[in-house]
Amino acid sequence: MPIDPIFWLIAAVGFLVLEGMTFSMVSVWFAAGSAAALLCCLFTHSFKVQAVVFIVVSTLCLLAFKPLAGKLRKKSIPTNGDRALGREARVLTPVSSEQTGRVRLDGVDWNARCATPGDTLTPGQACRVTEIHSTLLIVEPILTESSTH
């Protein structure tokens, strides 16, 4: 049963549109397979041959170029919040795991809670940022040599 070349053209365009909507670098390889099957229509009218060309070219493109595409994809850029992880802040108002308080980090005041239940931080005490949830810092006390003895 001969397949009209318009089928492969529509498939190629459809896969390109899908790729444009998702940017997942998967459907673009099927668009290449569809284009190869479209070219195959010039030489044979057998749908089985066209389908095999589509599958082979799509698979080869996927296996050959997917790792390269992954390397070229932009790496995540740390945000200002990510840069705060592990940094030292100063407690402004009492902070515990149950009570939100305020801490100052690099001259900016943040809402904060303690990471560990039972920990309570008092004003002036140093703490370390362990997590960030939106505008809430999760902190832990910084133990000094004098507080461990």
C-alpha positions in Angstrom: 0.0 0.0 0.0 1.7 3.2 -1.1 1.9 6.1 1.4 1.5 9.6 0.2 4.7 11.6 0.9 2.6 14.2 2.6 2.3 11.8 5.5 6.0 11.9 6.2 6.1 15.7 5.7 3.3 16.2 8.2 5.1 13.8 10.6 8.3 15.7 10.3 6.6 19.1 10.9 4.6 17.7 13.8 7.8 16.3 15.5 9.5 19.7 15.0 6.5 21.5 16.5 6.5 19.1 19.4 10.2 19.7 19.9 9.7 23.4 19.8 7.1 23.1 22.6 9.1 20.9 24.9 12.8 21.4 24.2 13.4 17.9 25.4 15.7 17.0 22.5 13.8 13.7 21.7 11.2 14.4 19.1 13.7 16.3 16.9 15.3 12.9 16.1 12.0 11.6 14.9 11.7 14.6 12.7 15.0 13.6 11.1 13.6 10.0 10.7 10.5 11.4 9.1 12.5 13.5 6.7 14.6 10.4 5.7 11.4 8.4 5.1 10.1 11.3 3.0 13.3 11.1 0.9 12.8 7.3 0.7 9.5 7.9 -1.0 11.5 9.0 -4.1 12.9 5.5 -4.4 10.2 3.2 -3.2 6.5 3.2 -2.6 6.7 0.4 0.0 5.5 1.6 3.4 7.5 -1.2 5.1 10.7 0.1 3.7 9.8 3.7 4.6 8.9 2.7 8.1 12.2 0.8 8.5 14.1 3.9 7.3 12.2 6.0 9.7 12.9 3.7 12.7 16.6 3.2 11.8 17.4 6.9 11.2 15.4 8.0 14.2 17.2 5.5 16.5 20.6 6.3 15.1 20.1 10.0 15.5 18.8 9.5 19.0 21.7 7.3 20.1 24.4 9.4 18.4 23.3 12.9 19.2 21.4 12.7 22.5 24.6 12.6 24.6 26.0 15.6 22.7 22.8 17.5 23.2 23.0 16.8 26.9 26.5 18.3 27.0 25.4 21.4 25.1 22.4 22.0 27.3 22.9 25.0 29.7 23.8 24.1 33.2 21.7 25.5 36.0 23.0 28.9 37.2 23.0 29.3 40.9 20.7 32.0 42.2 21.4 34.4 45.0 19.5 32.1 47.3 21.7 29.1 46.3 24.8 31.1 47.1 23.5 31.6 50.7 23.7 27.9 51.5 26.4 27.1 54.0 26.9 30.8 54.8 27.0 32.4 58.2 24.1 34.7 59.4 23.5 36.6 62.6 20.3 36.1 64.6 18.2 39.3 65.1 15.2 37.9 66.9 14.7 34.5 68.6 14.6 31.6 66.2 13.4 28.1 66.8 11.9 25.2 64.8 8.5 26.2 66.0 8.9 30.0 65.9 10.0 32.0 62.9 12.5 34.7 63.7 14.8 37.0 61.8 18.4 36.7 60.8 20.7 39.0 58.8 22.8 37.6 56.0 25.1 40.0 54.0 23.1 43.0 55.2 19.7 41.5 54.3 17.2 40.5 56.9 15.5 37.1 56.3 12.8 35.1 58.0 14.4 32.0 59.5 13.6 28.8 61.4 15.9 26.2 63.0 16.5 23.0 61.2 16.5 20.8 64.3 13.5 20.6 66.7 14.6 21.8 70.1 17.2 24.2 68.9 16.7 27.8 69.9 18.8 30.7 68.7 19.1 34.0 70.5 19.8 37.5 69.2 23.5 38.0 68.3 24.2 34.3 67.9 25.8 33.0 64.7 24.0 30.4 62.6 24.6 28.6 59.3 22.1 28.5 56.4 21.2 24.8 55.6 18.2 25.2 53.3 16.1 27.9 51.6 12.3 27.7 51.2 11.2 30.7 49.2 12.0 33.6 51.5 12.5 31.4 54.6 16.0 30.4 55.6 16.5 27.1 57.5 19.4 27.6 59.9 21.4 25.7 62.5 23.5 27.0 65.3 27.3 27.4 64.7 28.9 25.6 67.6 32.0 27.4 68.8 34.9 25.9 70.9 33.7 27.5 74.1 30.1 26.2 73.7 31.3 22.6 73.2 33.2 22.4 76.5 
